[in-house]
Amino acid sequence: MSLVPIVVEQTNRGERAYDI
C-alpha cells in the first residue's frame, strides 16, 4: 500500500515511475 502514495508523489513531480 506504500507504493500508492509513492507513485502519486513521483507522478506529481513529472517522473512517471509506474503506469497508472
Secondary structure per residue as TSV (DSSP state, phi and psi in degrees):
chain	resnum	aa	ss	phi	psi
A	1	M	-	360.0	-17.9
A	2	S	T	-76.3	-13.5
A	3	L	H	-74.5	-26.0
A	4	V	H	-64.1	-53.7
A	5	P	H	-65.8	-36.1
A	6	I	H	-63.8	-45.8
A	7	V	H	-63.5	-41.1
A	8	V	H	-62.4	-41.7
A	9	E	H	-67.2	-38.6
A	10	Q	H	-68.3	-41.9
A	11	T	H	-69.2	-30.3
A	12	N	H	-66.8	-33.5
A	13	R	H	-78.4	-21.1
A	14	G	T	111.4	2.2
A	15	E	-	-100.4	108.2
A	16	R	-	-83.9	103.3
A	17	A	-	-92.0	-35.0
A	18	Y	S	-133.3	144.6
A	19	D	-	-81.9	112.0
A	20	I	-	-103.9	360.0
